[in-house]
Amino acid sequence: MKKGAKGRHLFRFALIADSHLNPVDEGNTSPWQTNHLANPRNEVVVRAVNILKPAFTVHLGDVVHPLPYTSSYKGAAEYANNLYQKLNHPFYITPGNHDIGDKYLAGNPAATITQESCKVYESFFGEQWQTFERDGVCFIILNSCLFGSDSESEDLQWKWFEKTLSLNSDKRIFLFSHYPPFIADRNEENNYDNIEQEPRARLLHYIEKYKVEAIFAGHVHTFFLNQIFSTLSYALPSSTNFRQDYAEIFRVNPAQEFGRNDVGKFGFFIVDIYEDGHISRFARTNGSTELIDASEISNQMEFRPENSKPMNISVDMCHEWCEVLRLPYNPPLDAFTRKKVRNDYSILNLWDCGIEHIRIPVSDISDDQVWERVKFLSHLGIRFTVFTVSTFSNLVRERLSEISNSIHAFEMISVKPDEKLVNLKVASLDIPVYFSPIYIPQPHSGSAGPFDHTMASGYFVSDLSEHFQAPKYIHSGRDLDGIVVRVPYGDSVLDAIAHLGALQSSSDMQIVANICLLPNKSSLNNNDDDAISLRVAEACFASLMNPQIHIRLDTFVDIDRGYFLRHGLFDRRHNPRKAGLLMKQIKDVYGALKNLYVSVEVKSDGVKEFQLKWDKGALQLQLKNGIFKEIV
């Protein structure tokens, strides 16, 4: 994804990473049973990619699992070539460490790259580095396994690379590398998953000098996103398996086979190139081995992002969303260093759902580490609501000023509007100020039974009069720009938004409708995915019908411990729940409909039916098991 992707759509290409294919006659060449599924999983990928008809496909390395020095390599390489010959368009390969040998690093678990291993690679897969062009865009494939080898081949590649960049300096440039330049920080120590510091610095110099638009890498089997000057650096998930060492990122038990078979992480990328910028999207295969699923997988990418209007919906980022973790040192990978990593699946999942607006506390702005990611997301086009219940520092004010164009609103939470909460004259930054009153529970004295502690904010719909007036700051008399209204779980979202839309039409006051997924009692666990899907579907359609009302969903990722437990759009491993998949479906399929009107009816058997009417047609949908199906 890149902010400002606009203009005419030029073409699209596909990216596959870390397929780890096996020889047909020998079966699994890994101690992990998940790897036994690599071949059929990638048969599905190839068919799905063909349906999407990209201009070309690039494999980011680790095409095969056996190493060049093993007897199984030949059979795996032959199977790989037969498989990828089924692609109906040009196909390019970036050498991976399994394909050509590991980079030079003390304590490497496998044999490093040599002149002989390079010859073996070339005999099956062709050139180690190469360049090609499409519609005036230059694409460069590098053999990153050579970096740091101090070999003649490394020197030749560097000379070729610099010459290629110079000859194409007037073009947009994209790079492909197996190893990402770095994982979390450009100055991080050498580890199994990055390019060594000396060649890394040289690579980053060229990236900055020639204003490379993006670099795509594999190797880590998970998603990382970084910024190198103006360049986006992507590390992509595998089409086959998840690196179980990275299961440490998620604060829940790992998926099957200690995290390796975390099927929600498997898939491939589609990159759409526009006259200005590009958009990258993840097609999840969920580890399917059934060719019949290829059509449904490709449907995730059928629409073009520019054809769908964004829904005016934000999400609460309740969990830490950009924390840097220190992984255990543990063989065979990084047995001698403590590697730092960051969970970037929040960004990937925001893109997936088409969410361009998040709500964060003011403490995220004051935290230096989080602030760097806030600025990064601002560059990508994400907008923010920043909230607080207390005063804030000059540092926060300066930072809000720096990204003021990306701030949707400053939300102050208190018993009543108080200028002290927006000290340092935040209003002078031209940032809208919204008010969310603290909800005060009714007195419980003298009554029997349990007492349920509640801490919340926001007006109720019933609190608002037919012609409500904007509250004022107590001291300054300045009108507020907006208010926050809660829609408790169980209340109809469509009805609430329709009512709020009518109220807002008679006032300059902006309204944020906070759609509660949390249950009404702190001791309950709202894990009814079908009911949550219905509520999210209503919120999406309500947004499309009432774009003037900003809608907020109070749960992005599951709350699975503490109080008011509930499922959100994604689970704690950051895999989509039914509601997340449904939100993506509504955005992709129905987001472009004009003058939309939607009503919902719950049948006697509990099935939910949606009636859609728009300027050019009508449709009846049945919501069952979190999926919309058209009723003919």
N, C-alpha and C positions, 0 to 999 in steps of 0.2 A: 504494500500500500504506500502511496506517496501523496501527500497533500497537493491539491491542485491538478490532479489528473484530469485533463480536459481536452477539448478539441476533438477532431475526428479519430475514431478508432482505427488503428492501422492493422494490427494483427495480434494473435495470441500464440504463446508457446507453452509447452508443458515441461514440468520438472519432476524427475523421479530420483529418489535418493535411497541408497543402502538397501538394495533388493536382496543381497546375500543369497544368490541362487546356488542350488546344489546340482551335482551331476545326476542324471536321470537313473542310471543303473546302480548307483551306490546309496541313494536316499540321503538321509541327513548326515552332514559332515560336521555337526556341532553337538556338544553335550546337551544343548537346550532343545526340548521338543518343539518349541515354537518355531525354530528354524526349519523343522521338517515341513512346515506349511508355506515356506517361502515361494516355491515354484507355483503352486496353484494360486496363491495370493497375487502374484505378479502377472499371471495369465489374465486375471480379472482387471488389473490395472491397465494392461495393454489394450484390452477390448474397450474399456471406458475411455481411455485417451483417444482411441481411434474415433469413437462416436463424436467427440468434441472437435475433431478436425483442426488441431493446431497447425501452425505453419511449420513447426519442428518440435522435437523433444530433445532435452538434454538430460543425461543421467549424471548425477553428481558424485558417482563413485561408489566403491564396494558393490560392483555389479555381481560379483560372485563371493561366496563365503570361503572356499579353500584358498590357501595362500599359493603364490606362484611356485613355491618349492615343493609342494605336495603332489602326490600322484593323482589326487582328485581334481586338480585345477583344470586339466584339459577337458574332462567331461563336463564340468560346470561351465567353462567358457564356451564350449560348443552348444550347450543348451541355451545359454544366454544369447548367443548370436542367432540361433534359430527362433527364439522367442521375440527378440526385438526386430527381426526381419518382418514380423507381422505388422509393424507400424506402417501406416500408409503415408508416411511423410519422412523427411530427413531426420536422422537420429545421430546424436553426438554423445561421446562418452568423456567424462572427466576421470582421470585415473584416481582410484581410491587405494588406501593402504592394503586392503585385501586383494586388490587387483595387481598391484605392482610392488608392494613392500612398504613397511612402516617408515615414517620419517625417523631421523636420527634423534634419539632421546635416551639418556641413561636409564637402563632397566626396562627397555621396551619388552613387552611380552611376546613379540614375534620378530622374525628376521626383518632387518631393515632393507630398504631399497638398494639395489646394486645394478651394475651395468647389465648383468645377466638377467635379472628379474625384469628389467626394462625391455630387453629383447623378447622375453617370453610374452610380456604384455602386448608389445607391438605386433607380434605374430598372430594374435587373436583379435585385438581391438583397434589397431591402427596407431595414429600419431599420439604422442604424449601431450603435446600442446598444439593448439591450432586456433585459427580465427575464421569467422564467416560474417556475412553481412545480410541484412534484410531491411528493405525500405529505408536505407540510409542509416540504419542503426548497426553499430559494430558490436560483435559478441566475441569474447576471448576466453578460451579454455586453458587453464594452467595445470601443470602437474605439481601440486603443492607438496607432494611427498618428497620432492627433491630439495625443498627449501631447508637450508642448514646442513646440507650434505657435503658442502665444499668440494663438489665434484665438477668435472668438466661439463657434464650435462647441465648442472645447475647454472653454471656460468653462461652456457649457450642459451638457456631459456631466458635468463635475465636480459641478455643482449637482444634477443628476439622480442621479448615483451616490451622493452623500452622503445624499440624501433616501431613495433606495431602500434603502440600508443601514440607515438609522434606522427605516424602516417595517418592516423584516424582522429587527430586532435580536434577536428572540426565536426565530429560526429558525436552522437550519444553513445556511451560505452557501457556495456554490462560485462561483468566478470563471473566466471564459474570456477570454483575451487573445491576440492574435497574437504580439506581442513578449513574451518572458519579462522579468520585472523585472530580473534580472541572470543572469549565466552561472555565475560561481564565487564571487563575493563581493558582498555588498550595497553595499559602498563602492567598487566598481570604477569605472574611468573610463568615460566614454561611448564606446560603439562601435556598430558596425552592428547588433549582435544584442541589445542591451538597451534598456530604457527610460531616457531621459535622467535624470540625477541628481536634478534638482529635482522633476519629476513622480514620479520613482521614490520619493523620500522621502515624498511626499504619499500615494502609493498604499500604501506599507508602513505608514504611520501608520493608514490606514483598515483595512488587513488586521489589524493588531494590535488596534485598538480594537473591531472587531466580530467578532474571533475567527473569521475565515474558515477553513473547514476545508481547502480546497485551491484552488490556482489552476493552470489548465492552459493551456499556451501552445504555439505552433508555431514557425515561422520558421527555426529552426536546423537542421532536418532530421536531428537527432540527439537522443540522450537525455541530459538533465541532470536532476538531482534536488537540490533545496535545501530548507532549512528557513527559514521566516520566522517567528520567534517560535514559535507552535504550529502554524503553517500549512505544509503541504507544497506546494512549488512545482515543478511538472513542466514540462519542455520535451520535446515528443514528436517521434519520428521521422516522416519523410514517408511517404506511401503510394506515392511515385513514384521519388524519387531521393535520394541522399545528397550533402550539401554536401562537395565534394571538398577544400575548405580544411580541413575537420575530419578528413580522412584523416591529418593530422599527428599525431593522437592515438595512432595505432597504430604500433608500431615495426617495421613490416614494409612491403613494397612495397604501394602502394594497389591496390584492386580495379580491375576493368575501367573504362576511360575515366577514369583518374587518380583513381579512388575513387568517382566519381559513380554507377556501376552496382554498388555493393556490396549485392547483393540480400538478404543476410541482415539488413539494417537496415530493410527496407520492411514496412509493415503498418499496423495500426490498434489502438486501445486499447479495451478493455471495462472499465467501472468498475461494480462491484457495490456498492450502497448498503445498509448494514445499519442497524439501530436505533442502533447505536453504531459509528461509523467506516465506512470504505470500503476496498475492495481494488481496485487497478488492475493490469491485466494486458495484455501485449502479444501480439497475434495476428500472427505473421509470415506474410506472403504470399509471401516470397521472390521478389517481382517477377513473379508469375505473370500471364500474359495469357490463360489458359485458363479459361473459366467453369466447366468441369467440376471445377476444383480448389477451388471455393468451399466445397463440402461438407467437404473435408478440412481446409481452413483454419479453418472454423467449429468443427470438432471440438476444436480447441485450447482453446476456451472453453466447451465443453458442460458440464463438471463445475462444481460449486460448491465453492470452497475449503473450506468448512466440512464437506463430506462426506468429505474425505480426511484421514486422520491423518498427521501429519508423520513422515517416516522419521528414525530416529535416526542421521543421517549428517552429517558435517562435511567440509569440504574445506580443503586447505592453500592459503593465498593466497601462493604463492611469488613472484609478480610484484608490483610496486608496484601497489596497487589504488585509490589515490585521489590520485595525483600531479597537481599543478597544472602545466600546461605553458604556455610563452609561444610563441604562434604567430608565424610570420613576418609582417611587414607587407608586403602585396603587393596590388596592385589586382586586381579592381575593389572588393573589400570590405576595409575597414580598411587602406587604403594608408598611413595616417598615424598609426597607433597599433599597439602590440604587445599583442594581446589575450591574456588569461589564460583557459585552459579546463581542465576536469578530465574524465577518462574515467570516466563513471558507469555504463558498461555492465556492470561487475562486479556492481553492485547489481541491475540489471535481470535479469541472467542467474541470479543467486542466486534471485530470486523465481521465475523461469521453471522452475527445477528443484525448487522447494520446499525449498531448503536454508536452514536457519535458524541455522546454526552454522558459524563459520569459525575457523581456527587462524592466529595471527599471532605474530611475535616480540615480545619485551618492548620492543624499540626502537621499534615502532609506537606504544606507549603513551607513550614519552618524547618522541616527535616532536610538536611543537605542532600542526602542520598535520594530521597523520594523526589525532591525538587528537581533533580536532574532528569528524572523520568517524566515529571509533569511537563517540563519544557519540551522534552522529546515528543510526547503525545500531542502537545500543542502544535508542534511543527507538522504532525501527521493529520491535523484537522480535528482532533478531539476537543470538545468544549467542557467546561467545568462549572459546577455549582460548588462553592466553598462555604462551609457552614461553621458556626462557632456559638458557644454559649458564654464566651468571656472576651475580654479585650485582647488585642494582639499587638505585636511589636512593630517597630519601624522596619525591621527586616522583612516581615510579612507584607507590609504595605508596599515596600519597594518591589518585592517579587510579584505581587498582584499587579502592580503598575506595568511590570515588564511583559506580562502576558495578558493585559487587560482585554485585548481583542478576542481572547479565547475564554474569557470568563462570562458565562451566561448570567450568573447572579451571585451575589453575596447574601447568604441566608443567615439572619440572626435569630437565635432561639432564646426566648426569655418569657417571663410571665406576661409582660406587656412591652410594647415598643420602647426602646431606650437607646438614646443616642450614644450612651457610653459603650454600648456593644459594638458600635461602628466608629470607634475612636480613630484618631488621626485622619478624620474626614475621608473615609473610604469612598463616600459618594462623590468626592471631587475627582476621583479617577474615572468617572463616567461608567462605573459599574452599577448595574441595577441592584437595589437592595430589597430583599424579600423578608417578610416576617413570618415566623412559625411559632405560635404561642405554645408554651409548655402546658401539656395536659395535666390538670390537677385532679386526682381521683376524689370521689366523694368520700366524706368522713365515714368511718367504719365502726365508730365507737358504739358499744352496746349491742351489737348484732352477733349472732352465733355463727360458727362455721369458719372455714379457712379464709385468710386474707391474702389476696393475690397482689403482689407488688407490681406496679406498672410505672414505666418511665417512657413517655412519648411526647410528641409535639404535633401541632397542626390543628387548624379549625376542623369542625365537622361540617358537612354540608348543611345541616339543620341550623348551624350558627349564623349563616349568612342570610341577610334580609333580601327582599326582592330588589331593592336599590341600595346595595351596600356601598359605603364610602371607604375611601382609602384611609387606613390608620396613619397617624403622624408620629414622627419622633417627638418624644415628650418635651424636650428642651428647645429644639430648633423649629418645630412646627412643620418640618418638611414632610411631604407626602411620601409614603413608601411606594415602591414600584410594583410590588406583588405580594401575595400571601400564599401559604401552603395549606392545602385542605386534605385531610385524611379520608380515605375510603376504606372502612374496616373490612376485614375478611368476611365474606358472606353477603355484603351489599353488592348490588348489580353495578358493574363498572360502566356499562353502556348507559344506564339510567343516570348515574351520578355525573358522567361527563356531559351528557346532553343537558342536564340541569345547570351545570357550571358554565357550559358554553353560552346558555341563554343569559345567565347573570353577567358574564364577562362582556357580552355584546353591548350592555348598557353602561359600561364603566371603562375607564382607562386602566383600571387595575388588572394586572396579569395574575393568572391563577396557575399554581402547580398542584396537580392532583396526585397525591401520594397513594398508590395502590398497594394496600397491605396484603402480603402473602403470609405474614405471621398470624398464628391463630389468636383467638380472643383470650386464651388462658396461657399463662407461662408454663404450665405443666404439660401442655399438649404438644404433640409432634405432628405438624401438618406435612405428611409424606404422601398425600393423595395426588399423584402426578396427573391423573386425569382431570381432577377438579382444578388444580393449579394451571394446567394447560388451557382449560376453558377460560379461566380468569385472565391469563396472558393474551389469549386470542381476543377476548373482549377489549382489552386495553389497546391492542394493536389496531383493531378495526375502529375503536373510538378515536384513536389518534388520527387515522386516515380521514375520518368524517369531521373531526374537530381539530384541525392542525393548529388553531390559535391557542388551544389548551396544552400546556406542557404536562406530560404524564411521566410519573416516576414509579418504577418498580422497586420495592424495598429490599429485594434479595436477588443478587446476581449469582453468587455461589452459595450452596447449601449452608445453613447454620445447623450443625449436627451435634453441638454440645452447648451447655449453658441453659438458657431459657428461651421460650418462644421458638422452639425448633421448627424448621421448615425446609422443604426443598425449594431450590431456586431454578435458574435457567441452566446451571451447570453443577455437577457434583463436586466433591472435594478433590477428585483427581482431575478436575477441569474437563471432564467429558460431558457432552450435552445431555440434559434431561429432555423429556418429551416437550416441555415448555420451550426450551431453547431451540429444538428442531422446528417446532411449530412457528416460532417467531421468525426464523429464517425463511420458512415456507411462505408465510404471509407476505414478508418483505419482497421475496423473489417473484411470487406468482401474482399477488393481488395489489402490490404497492403502486403500480402504475395506473390503476383504474381511476377514472375521473368522476367527480360528483357521486361518490360512493355513499350508499345507505345500507346499513346492516341491521338486521334484527335476529334474535336468537330465541329458540323455543326448546324446552326440555320435554321430551316425549315421556309417555307413561313407563316405558322400559328403561328410562334414564339416559337414552341416547340424546345428544345435543345436535340440533339442526340450525344452521345459519342460512338466512336468506340474504343474498347479496343483490343489490340493484345499482346500476350505474348508467352513465349517459348512453351507453351503446349495448346494454344487455342486462341479463339477470342470471343468477345461478343459485342453486341450492346445494349446500355442503353439509355433510354429516361428519361430526367430530367423534371419532372412536379410537381409543387407545392412543390418544395424542396426535392423530393424523387426520387431516382433512381428506375426504373422498367426495367427489362430485356425484350428486344424485341425478341420474338421467331421467 
